[in-house]
Amino acid sequence: MVSILVLAIGAGLMAAVARVCWLLAMVGRASKRRSSGDKLRTIAVLGSGGHTSEMITLLSKVDRSRYSPLFYVVADTDTHSQTKVDRYEKASSNSTYTFVRIPRSREVHMPWTTTVYMTAKATFVCLFKVFQITPHLVICNGPGTCIPVIFAVWFWKFFGVMSPRIMFVESFCRVKSLSLSGKIAYRLSDSFLVQWPQLLRYSKAKYIGKLC
């Protein structure tokens, strides 16, 4: 009974926050239209290991003068990805980027029950982070860290606060089947890109070749 009451109160608070934010957003974007030449505030979600390397390769192919400012979302326990990106950005003489830290939604060997709680916690944090950034584009490439970000984006989309496009690039290591993140993002993304032609059996997928 107590847990139901807590969930009800939490849902009510979230609805109230969403309503206030919606009103603020409507006031802020009144009579504002984005032209084809405007800069696009972009979120890129980083993940440990090869995910970050793939993301760097992907971003090296885009026009950074247009996809700017760039916000890198990284798990609070992932110091390696930030170091790698910092090195890349400084070597490329880019200055318009910011790191945004969120709670990690899942650690290796973490029980699924704990994963659900951690994902909910990370999503709650992402609601405020995403609202502050108000991105035009969100780029993900497979790490579990991207799921709370995608959920938060869809929350604000549902209330009409913002309408960013979500581009998901499935990891290079997924040759014949989608990752868990990919299965979730497949239904929620605007663009779903794969690096292996075997994954074209998923009707929404678009083959882009190998990033690495």
N, C-alpha and C positions, 0 to 999 in steps of 0.2 A: 504493500500500500504506500509506504514511504517512497519507494523507488518510482512508482507511478506518479506521485505528487511532484517529485523532483523533476522528472521528465516533462511533466505538464508545465511546470514553472519555467524550465529551460526553454521549451518550445515557445512559450508566450514571450519570453524575453527576446528570443531570436526574431520572432515576428515583429516585435516593437522596434528592435534595432534596424531590421530590414526596412520597415516603413519610414523611419526617420531618415535613413540613408537614401532611400528612394526619393524622398522629398528634396533632400539636399542636392542629389544628383540632377533632378529635374530643373532646379533653380540654376545650378552651375552650368548646365549645358544648354540652357535656353538660347535659341537662335544661333547655336554653334554648329557648323557643318564642317566635316573633314573632307578636303579636296584630295585628288589623287597624288598631289605632290607633297602633302604634309608628312611630317615625321611620324613614325609609328612607335609608340611606347611598347617595348617588347620584354616579355619575361622568358627566360631560358632556364629550365629546371635541370640542375646538375645531379649526377649520381656517381657513386664510387666506381673505381676501376675504369673499364672501357667506355662506360656511358659518357664520362666527361670528355674523353679523347674524341669520341664520335661527335659530341656537341661542338667542340672546338672546330673540328673539320667542317661541320655544317655551317657554322657561323662565319668561317673564313670565306665562304662562297657568296655571302650576301653583302649588299651595299650598306655599310654601317652608317653612312651619312643619312640614310633614310630610316633604317631600323634603329632608332635612337630616341631617348636614352634606353640603354639595355640594363635589365635587372636580372642578376643571376640568383636564383633561389637555390639554397643549399642546406642540407641537414645540419643541425647544430653540432653534430659529432664528426662531421666530414671536413677535416682540415686539409686533406690531400687535394680535393677538388679545387678549393679556393686557391691553394698555392699554384696548382697547374694553370688555372685560368689567369691568375695574376701575371704569371710568367709570359703567357701568350699575349695578353693585352698590352703589357709594357713593351714587348718586342714588336708589336704591331702599331705602337704609338697611339693606342686608343685611350681616351680619357672619360668618355661618357658611359661609364658602367658602374653599377652598385651591387654589392652583395646583400642579399636578404636571407636571414637565417630563420629556419622554422624547426620545430621538433621533428626528429626522425620518426617515421610512422612504423618502421619495423627494423629490428636488429636481426642479425643472423641467428638462427635456432630459437628465435622468440616464439612462445606458444601463440596459437591463433587467437585465443581469447584476449591475450595482452595486446596483440596486433590491432584488434578492433578498437580497443580503448585508445591506443597510441595514435591510430589513424584519425579517430574522432577528435582527439586533442589537437593534432596537427591541423586538421580541417578548421577548427575553431580559430586558431591563430592565423591561418591563411585567409579567413574571411576578412580580417582587418588589414592584412598585408596587401591583398589584392585590391581592396577598396581604396587604400591609400595610393596605389600605383595607377589604378584604372587603366589597364593595358589595352592595346589594340590587338595584340597578337601574343599567344602563349605557345612556346615551342617545348615539346617534351620528347624524350627518346628512350623511354623504357624504365627508368628507375622507379622504385616504389614511392619515392619522394614526390613524384608528379601527381599521384592520385589525390592527396588532399588539396593540391592547387586546382586540379580540374574540378573537384567537388565545389570548391569555393567559387570558382568562376561561374559554374552552373547555378549556384545559389543566387548570385547577383543577376545573372541572365534571367532567371525565373521571375525576379521582381522588377525587371526592366531597368535596372540601374546602369548596366553596361552591356555591350555586345561584342566582346573580343572573339576573334577566331582562335580555335585550338588546333594546332598542327602536331600530330603525333608521328614520330619516326620510330618504327620498331627496331629493336637492337639487332646488330649484325649477327649475333649468335643464335637468333631465332630463324631457323631455316625452313622448317616444315609446319611449325605451330606457333601460335602467339603466346607471349608471356602473360602472366596474370594481369600485369598493368595494361598490356595491349588489349586483352579481352575486355577490360573495363573501358579503356579509352576508345575502343572501336565504336562503341555506341554513343559516346559523348563528344568525340572530336569532329571538327569540320573537315579536316584533311587527314587521311591515314596512309602513311608512306611506308613501304617495305623495301628491304635491301636484297631480297631473294625472290626470283620469279615464282618459286613454289608456293609463295604466300598469296599469289593472285587468285587463289581459289576463294579467298574472302572478297566478296563483290565490291566492297568499298575501298579495297587496297589499291594503291598506285605504286608501281615499281619504279624506283629511282636509281637502282644500281648500288654498288658498295661504297660507303663513305670512307672506309679505311683500306 
